[in-house]
Amino acid sequence: MAKKKEEKTETPVTEEVAEEVAEAATEAPEVNEWEEKYNAEHDSYLRLAADYDNFRKRTVKEKEASYGNGKADAVEKILPVYDNLERALNQETQDEAYKKGVEMTMTQLVGILNGLGVEIFGNVGDTFDPNLHNAVMHVDDENFGENTICQVFQKGFKLGDKIVRFAMVQVAN
C-alpha cells in the first residue's frame, strides 16, 4: 500500500508543477532589481559619455571657427585702407615719387593680405556670380557678354570659404 500512496502523491505534484510552468511561461519574466539598477546606470553612463563627446567636438569646432572669425574681422577693419590706396593709385599725379610710394604701400598691403590667406576677387571681364558679387548697376553694352562684369566699384575679399566683403560691380546684360 505504501507504493500506491506514493504514486498518488506524485501525480498531483506533477500536475501542479506543470501548471506553474505554464503560468510562468505566459507571464513576463521577472527582472532582478539589481539588474534593473545596473541597466539604468549603464544607460545613464552611455548618455553622459555621448554628451561629453558631443561637447568636446563642439568646442573644438567653435575654437577653430573663432580664430577664423577673428581673422576675418581684422581683415574687414583693414579694407578701408585698401580702398583708399586703390583710389590714390587711380588718381592722376605729376609727382612720380609719390605715386611710386603709394604703389609700394599697396603692394605690401596686398602681400600681407595674401599671407593671411585672403583672396581678392572682382575684376572687369569676370562672369557675374551672385554668391560673390553685389550688382549695383546694370548696363546694356554690346562690348561685353551677358552677365559679365564691366566695371568694379569695390573689390571683393574672401578668406577661405567665408566672404569678408562682396565685390560691388556693374554687370552687362
Phi, psi and chi 1 to 4 in degrees:
 res  aa     phi    psi   chi1   chi2   chi3   chi4
   1 MET       -  -24.9  -93.0 -173.9  129.3      -
   2 ALA   -65.0  -34.0      -      -      -      -
   3 LYS   -68.9  -37.8  -75.9 -173.6  176.4  179.3
   4 LYS   -65.8  -38.5  -75.0 -173.6  179.7  179.2
   5 LYS   -64.7  -39.2 -147.6  176.0 -164.7 -176.7
   6 GLU   -65.9  -38.8  -74.7  179.4   13.5      -
   7 GLU   -64.9  -39.3  -71.8  177.7   14.6      -
   8 LYS   -67.5  -36.2  -73.4 -175.7  179.6  178.9
   9 THR   -73.7  -29.8   57.1      -      -      -
  10 GLU   -72.7  -37.5  -73.2 -179.7    8.8      -
  11 THR   -64.3  -50.0  -51.8      -      -      -
  12 PRO   -64.4  -33.0  -17.9   23.9      -      -
  13 VAL   -65.5  -41.7  171.5      -      -      -
  14 THR   -66.4  -37.9    2.9      -      -      -
  15 GLU   -66.3  -40.6  -70.8  175.8    3.5      -
  16 GLU   -63.8  -42.9  -71.6  175.5   11.0      -
  17 VAL   -63.6  -41.5  170.8      -      -      -
  18 ALA   -62.5  -39.7      -      -      -      -
  19 GLU   -65.8  -42.5  -71.4  175.5    7.0      -
  20 GLU   -63.8  -40.7  -72.4  177.7   16.0      -
  21 VAL   -64.6  -40.9  169.4      -      -      -
  22 ALA   -64.5  -41.8      -      -      -      -
  23 GLU   -65.9  -41.7  -74.3  177.7   16.7      -
  24 ALA   -64.4  -35.4      -      -      -      -
  25 ALA   -70.0  -32.9      -      -      -      -
  26 THR   -80.9  -28.8   57.4      -      -      -
  27 GLU   -80.4  158.7  -67.1  177.8    2.0      -
  28 ALA   -68.1  143.3      -      -      -      -
  29 PRO   -67.6  139.0   21.5  -29.3      -      -
  30 GLU   -74.9  134.4  -68.2 -176.8   25.4      -
  31 VAL  -101.1  134.2  178.9      -      -      -
  32 ASN   -63.0  141.8 -172.1   -4.3      -      -
  33 GLU   -59.8  -40.0  178.9 -178.6  -25.3      -
  34 TRP   -68.6  -35.0  -65.6  105.1      -      -
  35 GLU   -66.9  -38.0 -166.1  173.5  -19.9      -
  36 GLU   -62.5  -45.2  -74.4 -179.9    1.6      -
  37 LYS   -63.4  -41.2  -74.4 -177.3  179.3  179.5
  38 TYR   -61.3  -47.2  169.2   77.0      -      -
  39 ASN   -61.6  -39.4  -71.2  -22.0      -      -
  40 ALA   -65.8  -44.6      -      -      -      -
  41 GLU   -66.9  -38.9  -71.4  -62.9  -37.1      -
  42 HIS   -64.3  -43.0 -176.5   66.8      -      -
  43 ASP   -62.4  -42.8 -175.5   51.9      -      -
  44 SER   -61.8  -42.4  174.4      -      -      -
  45 TYR   -62.2  -45.3  167.3   75.0      -      -
  46 LEU   -62.9  -39.7  -70.1  177.3      -      -
  47 ARG   -66.1  -41.3  -70.4  178.1 -172.6  -88.0
  48 LEU   -63.9  -42.2 -179.3   64.9      -      -
  49 ALA   -63.2  -40.9      -      -      -      -
  50 ALA   -66.7  -41.4      -      -      -      -
  51 ASP   -62.0  -43.3  -74.6  -15.6      -      -
  52 TYR   -64.0  -42.2  175.1   72.3      -      -
  53 ASP   -62.3  -42.9 -169.8   44.4      -      -
  54 ASN   -63.8  -41.1  -70.3  -22.7      -      -
  55 PHE   -61.5  -44.7  168.2   76.6      -      -
  56 ARG   -62.5  -45.6 -175.1 -177.9   52.6   78.5
  57 LYS   -63.5  -41.4  -71.3  176.7 -176.2  176.2
  58 ARG   -65.2  -42.0 -174.5  175.2   61.0 -115.1
  59 THR   -67.8  -37.3   55.1      -      -      -
  60 VAL   -63.1  -43.8  166.6      -      -      -
  61 LYS   -64.9  -41.7 -172.8  176.4 -179.9 -178.7
  62 GLU   -66.1  -37.1  -73.0  172.9   -4.6      -
  63 LYS   -64.4  -44.7 -170.8 -175.4  -65.6 -175.6
  64 GLU   -64.3  -40.2  -69.7  171.9   -3.5      -
  65 ALA   -68.6  -36.1      -      -      -      -
  66 SER   -66.9  -35.8   67.3      -      -      -
  67 TYR   -64.8  -45.9  176.4   73.1      -      -
  68 GLY   -64.1  -40.0      -      -      -      -
  69 ASN   -67.0  -39.3  -69.7  -21.6      -      -
  70 GLY   -64.4  -40.8      -      -      -      -
  71 LYS   -64.9  -42.3 -162.2  157.7  103.7  171.2
  72 ALA   -64.4  -39.2      -      -      -      -
  73 ASP   -64.5  -40.8  -71.2  -16.5      -      -
  74 ALA   -64.4  -42.5      -      -      -      -
  75 VAL   -63.3  -40.2  167.5      -      -      -
  76 GLU   -62.1  -34.3 -169.1  173.3    6.8      -
  77 LYS   -71.6  -25.3  -57.9  -92.7 -169.0 -106.0
  78 ILE   -84.3  -19.1  -64.3  172.2      -      -
  79 LEU   -58.1  -36.5  -66.7 -176.7      -      -
  80 PRO   -60.4  -32.4  -26.1   34.1      -      -
  81 VAL   -65.5  -44.2  174.9      -      -      -
  82 TYR   -58.6  -46.7  177.1   89.8      -      -
  83 ASP   -60.3  -42.9  -67.0  -24.3      -      -
  84 ASN   -66.3  -40.1  -71.0  -26.8      -      -
  85 LEU   -65.2  -37.4  -73.1  172.7      -      -
  86 GLU   -65.8  -41.1 -168.6  171.4   44.6      -
  87 ARG   -63.9  -40.0  -74.4 -174.0 -155.1  104.0
  88 ALA   -64.1  -37.1      -      -      -      -
  89 LEU   -69.0  -30.0  -75.2  173.7      -      -
  90 ASN   -81.2  -11.1  -69.2  -24.6      -      -
  91 GLN   -84.0  142.0  -66.6  -61.6  -44.0      -
  92 GLU   -76.0  137.3  -66.1  -65.3  -35.9      -
  93 THR  -145.7  151.0 -178.4      -      -      -
  94 GLN   -89.2  -20.1  -60.8  -62.5  -30.8      -
  95 ASP   -86.5  103.2 -169.6   -1.2      -      -
  96 GLU   -69.8  -32.6  -70.2  -60.8  -41.7      -
  97 ALA   -66.9  -38.9      -      -      -      -
  98 TYR   -63.3  -46.4  172.0   77.4      -      -
  99 LYS   -63.1  -40.6 -174.6  169.2 -180.0  112.3
 100 LYS   -64.7  -38.5  179.7   73.4  173.7  169.5
 101 GLY   -65.1  -41.4      -      -      -      -
 102 VAL   -67.3  -39.3  172.1      -      -      -
 103 GLU   -63.4  -40.7  -73.7  174.3   -5.8      -
 104 MET   -66.1  -40.2  -71.7  173.1   46.8      -
 105 THR   -64.4  -42.2  -54.1      -      -      -
 106 MET   -65.3  -41.3 -179.0   62.8  133.6      -
 107 THR   -61.9  -41.0  -56.3      -      -      -
 108 GLN   -66.1  -42.2 -173.7  177.5   17.8      -
 109 LEU   -63.9  -43.6  179.1   61.1      -      -
 110 VAL   -64.2  -37.8  168.8      -      -      -
 111 GLY   -63.0  -41.5      -      -      -      -
 112 ILE   -65.1  -44.6  -69.1  170.2      -      -
 113 LEU   -61.9  -42.2  -69.1  173.8      -      -
 114 ASN   -65.2  -36.3  -72.6  -23.8      -      -
 115 GLY   -64.4  -30.1      -      -      -      -
 116 LEU   -81.2   -6.6  -69.7  171.9      -      -
 117 GLY    92.2   17.8      -      -      -      -
 118 VAL   -87.0  131.8  176.2      -      -      -
 119 GLU  -106.0  128.6  180.0 -175.6  -21.0      -
 120 ILE   -98.1  130.3  -58.3  171.0      -      -
 121 PHE  -138.4  169.2   61.8   90.2      -      -
 122 GLY   102.9   70.9      -      -      -      -
 123 ASN  -111.4  155.8  -64.0  -44.6      -      -
 124 VAL   -63.5  132.5  174.1      -      -      -
 125 GLY    99.8  -14.0      -      -      -      -
 126 ASP   -69.9  157.4  -71.8   -8.7      -      -
 127 THR   -79.6  137.1  -57.0      -      -      -
 128 PHE   -68.6  130.1  174.5   73.3      -      -
 129 ASP  -128.6  113.9 -178.5    2.5      -      -
 130 PRO   -63.9  -15.7   18.6  -26.8      -      -
 131 ASN   -79.2  -16.1  -63.0  -38.8      -      -
 132 LEU  -119.5  -28.1  -59.9  174.3      -      -
 133 HIS  -116.6  149.4  -54.1  104.6      -      -
 134 ASN  -113.4  107.0 -177.4   14.3      -      -
 135 ALA   -81.6  111.5      -      -      -      -
 136 VAL   -98.7  -15.8  -67.2      -      -      -
 137 MET  -145.1  151.0  -66.1  176.6   66.5      -
 138 HIS  -123.9  145.1  -66.6  -81.5      -      -
 139 VAL  -140.8  144.9   64.7      -      -      -
 140 ASP   -92.9  106.7  -68.7  -32.7      -      -
 141 ASP  -136.1  122.8 -167.8  -13.9      -      -
 142 GLU   -76.9  -14.4  -65.6  176.9    7.1      -
 143 ASN   -72.9  -22.5  -63.9  -29.0      -      -
 144 PHE  -113.5  148.8  -65.9   98.3      -      -
 145 GLY   -74.9  176.2      -      -      -      -
 146 GLU   -69.6  140.3 -171.1  172.7  -25.1      -
 147 ASN    58.7   37.0  -74.4  -26.2      -      -
 148 THR  -109.5  139.4  -56.9      -      -      -
 149 ILE   -76.1  123.5  -63.3  172.6      -      -
 150 CYS  -109.4  -14.2   55.9      -      -      -
 151 GLN  -153.8  140.9 -172.4  175.7   -0.1      -
 152 VAL  -115.6  121.1  178.4      -      -      -
 153 PHE   -90.1  -37.8  -59.3  112.8      -      -
 154 GLN  -144.5  135.5  -87.5 -172.3  -22.9      -
 155 LYS   -70.7  155.2  -64.6  -84.6 -171.9  174.5
 156 GLY  -101.0  154.3      -      -      -      -
 157 PHE  -132.5  136.4  -64.6   84.5      -      -
 158 LYS  -132.3  134.5 -176.5  165.9   70.3  163.9
 159 LEU  -117.7  101.5 -177.2   62.0      -      -
 160 GLY    68.1 -122.5      -      -      -      -
 161 ASP   -95.5   -6.5  -68.6  -23.5      -      -
 162 LYS   -91.4  129.2 -177.7  176.1 -178.5  170.6
 163 ILE   -83.4  118.3  -56.6  -65.3      -      -
 164 VAL   -80.8  -43.5  177.1      -      -      -
 165 ARG  -150.0  134.2 -178.1  175.1   79.2 -176.1
 166 PHE   -74.0  148.2  -68.3   91.9      -      -
 167 ALA   -76.7  132.5      -      -      -      -
 168 MET   -96.0  115.2 -166.1  180.0  -48.5      -
 169 VAL  -134.4  165.3  -62.5      -      -      -
 170 GLN  -109.8  132.2  179.5 -178.8   34.0      -
 171 VAL  -115.2  139.5  179.4      -      -      -
 172 ALA   -87.6  138.2      -      -      -      -
 173 ASN   -94.9      -  -71.4  -22.7      -      -
